[in-house]
């Protein structure tokens, strides 16, 4: 039984070694660049990689400035006084 198993392994090794090829040979003179598709560095159209590797837009947009709402308290004290500690105090 051992001899049959050893003979089978040897035959499979010899048959498989003849058909194996490490790398198929390509013609050396042809440089076909039509197979290469340029993409926007993985960021998408209109975007590119920045200095830190993050995606950023290729064009500059004006910054969006949001002015926070201003809360104005109603005037409690008359002119010349200010509110302190729950009452109107005269300015000196």
C-alpha distances in whole Angstrom, upper triangle without the diagonal:
4,5,5,6,9,10,11,13,14,16,17,19,20,21,23,25,27,28,29,32,34,37,39,42,45,49,51,54,54,55,55,56,57,53,55,57,59,60,62,60,58,62,63,66,69,67,66,64,67,67,65,62,64,65,69,71,72,75,78,79,82,82,82,85,85,88,88,91,94,95,98,100,103,106,107,110,113,113,114,112,108,106,105,103,104,108,110,111,114,113,115
4,6,5,6,9,10,11,12,14,15,17,18,20,21,23,25,27,27,31,32,35,37,40,44,47,49,52,52,53,53,55,55,52,53,55,58,58,60,58,57,60,61,64,67,65,64,62,65,65,63,60,62,63,67,69,70,74,76,78,81,80,81,83,84,87,86,89,92,93,97,98,102,105,106,108,112,112,112,110,106,104,103,102,103,106,108,109,112,111,113
4,5,5,6,9,10,10,12,14,15,16,18,20,21,23,25,26,29,31,35,36,39,42,45,47,51,51,52,52,54,55,52,53,55,58,58,61,59,57,61,62,65,68,66,65,63,66,66,64,61,63,64,68,70,70,74,77,78,82,81,82,85,85,88,88,91,94,95,99,101,104,107,108,111,114,114,114,112,108,106,105,104,105,109,111,112,114,113,115
4,5,5,6,9,10,11,12,14,15,16,18,20,22,23,24,28,30,33,35,37,41,44,46,49,49,51,51,53,53,50,51,54,56,57,59,57,56,59,60,63,66,65,63,62,65,65,63,60,62,63,66,68,69,73,75,77,80,80,80,83,84,87,87,90,93,94,98,99,103,106,107,110,113,113,113,111,108,105,104,104,104,108,110,111,113,112,114
4,5,5,6,9,10,11,12,14,15,16,18,21,22,23,26,28,31,33,36,39,42,44,48,48,48,49,50,51,47,49,51,53,54,56,54,53,56,57,60,63,61,60,59,61,61,59,57,58,59,63,65,66,70,72,74,77,76,77,80,80,83,83,86,89,90,94,96,99,102,103,106,109,109,110,107,104,102,101,100,101,104,106,107,110,108,110
4,5,5,6,9,10,11,12,14,15,17,19,21,21,25,26,30,31,34,38,41,43,46,46,47,48,49,50,47,48,50,53,53,56,54,52,56,57,60,63,61,60,58,61,61,59,56,58,59,63,65,65,69,72,73,77,76,77,80,80,84,84,87,89,91,95,96,100,103,104,106,109,109,110,108,104,102,101,100,101,105,106,107,110,109,110
4,6,5,6,9,10,11,12,14,15,17,19,20,24,26,29,30,33,37,40,42,45,45,46,47,49,49,46,48,50,53,54,56,54,53,57,58,60,64,62,60,59,62,62,60,57,59,60,64,66,66,70,73,74,78,77,78,81,82,85,85,88,91,93,96,98,101,104,106,108,111,111,112,110,106,104,103,103,103,107,109,110,112,111,113
4,5,5,6,9,10,11,12,14,16,17,18,22,24,27,29,31,35,38,40,43,43,44,45,46,47,44,45,48,50,51,54,52,50,54,55,58,61,59,58,57,59,60,58,55,57,57,61,63,63,67,70,72,75,75,75,78,79,82,82,85,88,90,93,95,99,102,103,106,109,109,109,107,104,102,101,100,101,104,106,107,109,108,110
4,6,5,6,9,10,11,12,15,16,16,20,22,25,27,30,33,36,38,42,41,42,43,44,45,42,43,45,48,48,51,49,48,51,52,55,58,57,55,54,56,56,55,52,54,55,58,60,61,65,67,69,72,72,73,76,76,80,80,83,86,87,91,93,96,99,100,103,106,106,106,104,101,99,98,97,98,101,103,104,106,105,107
4,5,5,6,9,10,11,13,15,16,19,21,24,26,28,32,35,37,40,40,42,42,44,45,42,43,46,48,49,52,50,49,53,54,56,59,58,56,55,57,57,56,53,55,56,59,62,62,65,68,70,73,73,74,77,78,81,82,85,88,89,93,95,98,101,103,105,108,108,108,106,103,101,100,99,100,104,105,106,108,107,109
4,5,5,6,8,10,11,13,15,18,21,24,25,27,31,34,36,39,39,41,41,43,44,41,42,45,48,49,52,50,49,53,53,56,59,58,56,55,58,58,57,54,56,56,60,61,62,65,68,70,73,73,74,77,78,82,82,85,88,90,93,95,99,102,103,106,109,109,109,107,104,102,101,101,101,105,106,107,110,108,110
4,6,5,6,8,10,11,12,16,18,21,22,25,29,32,34,37,37,38,39,40,41,38,39,42,45,45,48,46,45,49,50,52,55,54,53,51,54,55,53,50,52,53,56,58,58,62,65,67,70,70,71,74,75,78,78,81,84,86,90,92,95,98,100,102,105,105,105,104,100,98,98,97,98,101,103,104,106,105,107
4,6,5,6,9,10,11,14,16,19,21,24,27,30,32,36,36,37,37,39,40,37,38,41,43,44,47,45,44,48,49,51,54,53,51,50,53,53,51,49,51,51,55,57,57,61,63,65,69,69,70,73,74,77,77,80,83,85,89,91,94,97,99,101,104,104,104,103,99,97,96,96,97,100,102,103,105,103,105
4,6,5,7,9,10,14,16,19,20,23,26,29,31,34,35,36,37,39,40,37,39,42,44,45,48,46,46,50,50,53,56,54,53,51,54,54,53,50,53,53,57,58,58,62,65,67,70,70,72,75,76,79,80,83,86,88,91,93,97,100,102,104,107,106,107,105,102,100,99,99,100,103,104,105,107,106,108
4,6,6,7,9,13,16,18,19,22,25,28,30,33,33,35,35,37,38,35,37,40,43,44,47,45,45,48,49,51,54,53,52,51,54,54,53,50,52,52,56,57,57,61,64,66,69,69,70,74,75,78,79,82,85,87,90,93,96,99,101,103,106,106,106,105,101,99,99,99,99,103,104,105,107,105,107
4,6,6,6,10,13,16,16,19,23,26,28,31,31,32,33,35,35,32,34,37,39,40,43,42,41,45,45,48,51,49,48,47,50,50,49,46,48,48,52,54,53,57,60,62,66,66,67,70,71,74,75,78,81,83,87,89,92,95,97,99,102,102,102,101,97,96,95,95,96,99,100,101,103,102,104
4,6,5,9,11,14,15,18,21,24,26,30,30,31,32,34,35,32,34,36,39,40,43,41,41,45,46,48,51,49,48,46,49,49,48,46,48,48,52,53,53,57,60,62,65,66,67,70,71,75,75,78,81,83,87,89,93,96,97,100,102,102,102,101,97,96,95,95,96,99,100,101,103,102,104
4,6,8,11,14,14,16,20,23,25,28,28,30,31,33,34,31,33,36,39,41,44,42,42,46,46,48,51,50,48,48,50,51,50,47,49,49,53,54,54,57,61,63,66,67,68,71,73,76,77,80,83,85,89,91,94,97,99,102,104,104,104,103,99,98,97,97,98,101,102,103,105,104,106
4,7,10,12,12,15,18,21,23,26,26,28,28,30,31,28,30,33,36,38,41,39,39,43,43,45,48,47,46,45,48,49,48,45,47,47,50,51,51,55,58,60,63,64,65,68,70,73,74,77,80,82,86,88,92,95,97,99,101,101,102,100,97,95,95,95,96,99,100,101,103,101,103
4,7,9,10,13,17,20,22,25,25,26,27,29,30,27,28,31,34,35,38,37,36,40,41,43,46,45,43,42,45,45,44,41,43,44,47,49,48,52,55,57,61,61,62,66,67,70,71,74,77,79,83,85,89,92,94,96,98,98,99,97,94,92,92,92,93,96,97,98,100,98,100
4,6,7,10,13,16,18,22,22,23,23,25,27,24,25,29,31,33,36,34,34,38,39,41,43,42,40,39,42,43,42,39,41,42,45,46,46,49,52,55,58,59,60,63,65,68,69,73,76,78,81,84,87,90,92,95,97,96,97,96,92,91,90,91,92,94,95,96,98,96,98
4,7,10,13,16,17,21,21,21,22,24,26,23,24,27,29,31,34,32,32,35,36,39,41,40,38,37,39,40,39,36,38,39,42,44,43,47,50,52,56,56,58,61,62,66,67,70,73,75,79,81,85,87,90,92,94,93,94,93,89,88,88,88,89,92,93,93,95,93,95
4,6,9,13,14,17,17,18,19,20,22,19,20,24,26,28,31,29,29,33,34,36,39,37,35,35,37,38,37,34,37,37,40,41,41,44,47,50,53,54,56,59,60,64,65,68,71,74,77,80,83,86,88,90,93,92,93,91,88,87,87,87,88,91,91,92,94,92,94
4,6,10,12,15,15,16,17,19,20,18,20,23,26,28,31,30,30,34,34,36,39,38,36,36,39,39,39,36,38,38,41,42,41,44,48,50,54,55,56,60,61,65,66,69,72,75,78,81,84,87,90,92,94,93,94,93,90,88,88,89,90,92,93,94,95,94,96
4,7,9,12,12,14,15,18,19,18,20,23,26,28,31,30,31,35,35,36,39,38,36,36,39,39,40,37,39,39,41,42,41,44,48,50,54,55,57,60,62,66,67,70,73,76,80,82,86,88,91,93,95,94,95,94,91,90,90,90,91,94,94,95,96,94,96
4,6,9,9,10,11,14,16,15,17,20,23,26,29,28,29,33,33,34,36,36,34,34,37,38,38,35,37,37,39,40,38,42,45,48,51,53,55,58,60,64,65,68,72,74,78,81,84,87,89,91,93,92,93,92,89,88,88,89,90,92,93,93,95,93,95
4,6,6,9,11,14,16,15,18,21,24,27,30,30,31,34,34,35,37,37,35,35,38,39,40,37,39,38,40,41,39,42,46,48,52,54,56,59,61,65,67,70,73,76,79,82,85,88,91,93,95,93,94,94,91,90,90,91,92,94,94,95,96,94,96
4,6,8,11,14,16,16,18,21,23,27,29,29,31,34,34,34,37,36,34,34,37,37,38,35,38,37,39,40,38,41,44,47,51,52,55,58,60,64,66,69,72,75,78,81,85,87,90,92,93,92,93,92,89,89,89,90,91,93,93,94,95,93,94
4,7,10,13,15,16,17,21,23,26,29,29,31,34,34,34,36,36,34,34,37,37,39,36,38,38,39,39,37,40,44,47,50,52,54,58,60,64,66,69,72,75,78,81,84,87,90,92,93,92,93,92,89,89,89,90,91,93,93,94,95,93,94
4,6,9,11,12,14,18,20,23,26,26,28,31,31,31,33,33,31,32,35,36,37,34,36,35,37,37,35,38,41,44,48,49,51,55,57,61,63,66,69,72,76,79,82,84,87,89,91,90,90,90,87,86,87,88,89,91,91,92,93,91,92
4,6,9,10,11,14,16,20,23,23,25,28,27,27,29,29,28,28,31,32,33,30,32,31,33,33,31,34,37,40,44,46,48,51,54,57,59,63,66,69,72,75,78,81,83,85,87,86,87,86,83,83,83,84,85,87,87,88,89,87,89
4,6,7,8,12,14,18,21,21,23,26,25,25,27,28,26,27,30,32,33,30,31,30,32,31,29,32,36,39,42,44,46,50,52,56,58,61,64,67,70,73,76,79,82,84,86,84,85,85,82,81,82,83,83,86,86,87,88,86,88
4,5,6,9,10,14,17,18,20,22,22,21,24,24,22,23,27,28,30,26,28,26,28,28,26,29,32,35,39,40,42,46,48,52,54,57,60,63,66,70,73,75,78,80,82,81,82,81,78,78,78,79,80,82,82,83,84,82,84
4,5,7,10,14,17,18,19,22,21,20,23,23,23,24,28,30,31,27,29,27,28,27,26,28,32,35,38,40,42,46,48,51,53,56,60,63,66,69,72,75,77,80,81,80,81,81,78,77,78,79,80,82,82,83,84,82,84
4,7,10,13,16,17,18,21,20,20,23,23,22,23,27,29,30,26,27,26,27,27,26,29,33,35,39,40,42,45,47,51,53,56,59,62,65,68,71,74,77,79,81,80,81,81,77,77,77,78,78,81,81,82,83,82,84
4,6,10,13,13,15,18,17,17,20,20,19,20,23,25,26,23,24,22,24,24,22,26,29,32,35,37,39,42,44,48,50,53,56,59,62,65,68,71,74,76,78,77,78,77,74,73,74,75,75,78,78,79,80,78,80
4,6,10,11,12,15,13,14,16,17,16,18,21,23,24,21,21,19,21,21,20,23,26,28,32,34,35,39,41,45,46,49,53,55,59,62,65,68,70,73,74,74,75,74,71,70,71,72,72,75,75,76,77,75,77
4,7,8,10,12,11,11,13,13,13,14,18,20,21,18,19,16,18,18,16,19,23,25,29,30,32,36,38,42,43,47,50,53,56,59,62,65,68,70,71,70,71,71,68,67,68,69,69,72,72,73,74,72,74
4,6,7,8,7,8,11,10,10,12,15,18,19,15,16,13,15,15,14,17,21,23,26,27,29,33,35,38,40,43,46,49,53,56,59,61,64,66,68,67,68,68,65,64,64,65,66,68,68,69,71,69,71
4,5,6,5,6,8,7,6,8,12,15,16,13,12,10,11,11,10,14,17,19,23,24,26,29,31,35,37,40,43,46,49,52,55,58,61,63,65,64,65,64,61,60,61,62,63,65,65,66,67,65,67
4,6,7,9,11,8,6,7,10,13,13,10,10,9,11,12,12,16,18,21,24,25,27,30,32,36,37,40,43,46,50,53,56,58,61,63,65,64,65,64,61,60,61,61,62,65,65,66,67,65,67
4,6,9,11,9,8,8,12,15,14,11,10,8,11,13,13,17,20,21,25,25,26,30,31,35,36,39,42,45,49,51,55,57,60,62,64,63,64,63,60,59,60,60,61,63,64,65,66,65,67
4,7,8,6,6,7,10,14,13,10,9,6,8,9,11,14,16,18,21,21,22,26,27,31,33,36,39,42,45,48,51,54,56,59,61,60,61,60,57,56,56,57,58,60,61,62,63,61,63
4,6,6,8,10,13,17,17,14,12,9,10,10,11,14,16,17,21,22,23,26,28,32,33,36,40,42,46,49,52,55,57,60,61,61,62,61,58,57,58,59,59,61,62,63,64,63,65
4,6,8,12,14,18,19,16,14,11,11,9,9,12,15,16,20,21,22,26,28,31,33,36,40,42,46,49,52,55,57,60,61,61,62,61,58,58,59,60,60,62,62,63,65,63,65
4,7,11,13,16,18,16,14,10,9,6,6,8,11,12,16,18,19,23,25,29,31,34,37,40,43,47,49,52,55,57,59,58,59,59,56,55,56,58,58,60,60,61,62,60,62
4,7,9,13,14,12,10,6,5,4,5,8,11,13,16,17,19,22,24,28,30,33,36,39,43,46,49,51,54,56,58,57,58,58,55,54,55,56,56,59,59,59,61,59,61
4,6,10,11,9,8,5,6,6,6,10,12,15,18,19,21,24,26,30,32,35,38,41,44,48,51,53,56,58,60,58,59,59,56,55,56,57,58,60,60,61,62,60,62
4,7,8,5,5,5,6,9,9,12,14,17,20,20,22,25,27,31,32,36,38,41,45,48,51,53,56,58,60,58,59,58,55,55,55,56,57,59,59,60,61,59,61
4,6,5,5,6,6,9,9,12,13,16,18,18,20,23,25,29,30,34,36,39,43,46,49,51,54,55,57,56,56,56,53,52,52,54,55,57,57,57,58,56,58
4,6,7,9,10,13,13,15,16,18,20,20,23,25,27,30,32,35,38,41,44,46,50,52,54,56,58,56,57,56,53,53,52,54,55,57,57,57,58,56,57
4,6,9,10,14,15,17,18,20,22,21,23,25,27,30,31,35,37,40,43,45,49,51,53,55,57,56,56,55,52,51,51,52,53,56,56,56,57,55,57
4,7,9,13,14,17,18,20,22,22,24,26,28,31,32,36,39,41,44,47,51,53,55,57,59,58,58,58,54,54,53,54,55,58,58,59,60,58,60
4,6,10,12,15,16,17,20,19,20,23,25,28,29,33,35,38,41,44,47,50,52,54,56,55,56,55,52,51,51,52,53,55,56,56,58,56,58
4,7,9,12,13,15,18,17,19,22,24,27,29,32,35,38,41,44,47,50,52,54,56,55,56,55,52,51,52,53,53,56,56,57,58,56,58
4,7,9,10,11,14,14,16,19,21,25,26,30,33,36,39,42,45,48,50,52,54,53,54,53,50,50,50,51,52,54,54,55,56,54,56
4,5,7,9,12,13,15,18,21,24,26,30,33,36,39,42,45,48,51,53,54,53,54,54,51,50,51,52,53,55,55,56,57,55,57
4,7,10,13,15,17,21,23,27,29,33,35,39,42,45,48,50,53,55,57,55,56,56,53,53,54,55,56,58,58,58,59,57,59
4,7,10,12,15,18,21,25,27,30,33,37,39,43,46,48,51,53,54,53,54,54,51,51,52,54,54,56,56,56,57,55,57
4,7,9,12,15,18,21,24,27,30,33,36,40,42,45,48,49,51,49,50,50,48,48,49,51,51,53,52,53,53,51,53
4,6,9,12,15,18,21,24,27,30,33,37,39,42,45,47,48,46,48,48,45,45,46,48,49,50,49,50,51,49,51
4,6,9,12,15,19,21,24,28,30,34,36,38,42,43,44,43,44,44,42,42,43,45,46,47,46,47,48,45,48
4,6,10,13,15,19,21,25,27,31,34,36,39,41,42,41,42,42,39,39,40,42,42,44,43,44,45,43,45
4,6,10,13,16,18,22,25,28,31,33,36,38,40,39,40,40,37,37,38,40,40,42,41,42,43,41,44
4,6,10,13,15,19,21,25,28,30,33,35,36,35,36,36,33,33,35,37,37,38,38,39,39,37,40
4,6,9,12,15,18,22,25,27,30,32,34,33,34,34,31,31,32,34,34,35,35,36,37,36,38
4,6,9,12,15,18,21,24,27,29,30,29,31,30,28,27,29,31,31,32,32,33,34,32,35
4,6,9,13,16,19,21,24,26,28,28,29,28,25,25,26,28,28,29,29,31,32,31,33
4,6,10,13,16,18,21,24,25,25,27,26,24,23,25,26,26,27,27,29,30,29,32
4,6,10,13,15,18,20,22,22,23,22,20,19,21,23,23,24,23,25,26,25,28
4,6,10,12,15,18,20,20,22,20,18,17,19,20,19,21,20,23,24,24,27
4,6,9,12,14,16,16,18,17,15,14,17,19,18,18,18,20,21,21,24
4,6,9,11,14,15,17,15,12,11,14,16,14,15,15,17,19,19,23
4,6,9,11,13,15,14,12,11,15,16,14,14,14,16,18,19,22
4,6,8,9,12,10,9,9,13,15,13,12,11,13,14,15,19
4,7,10,12,9,8,7,11,13,11,9,8,11,13,15,18
4,7,8,6,6,7,10,13,11,8,6,8,9,11,15
4,6,6,8,10,13,16,14,12,8,10,9,11,14
4,6,8,11,14,18,17,14,10,11,9,10,13
4,7,11,13,16,16,13,10,9,6,6,9
4,7,9,13,12,10,6,5,4,6,9
4,6,10,10,8,5,5,6,7,11
4,7,7,6,5,6,9,10,14
4,6,6,6,7,10,11,14
4,6,8,9,13,14,17
4,7,9,13,15,18
4,6,10,13,16
4,7,10,13
4,6,9
4,6
4
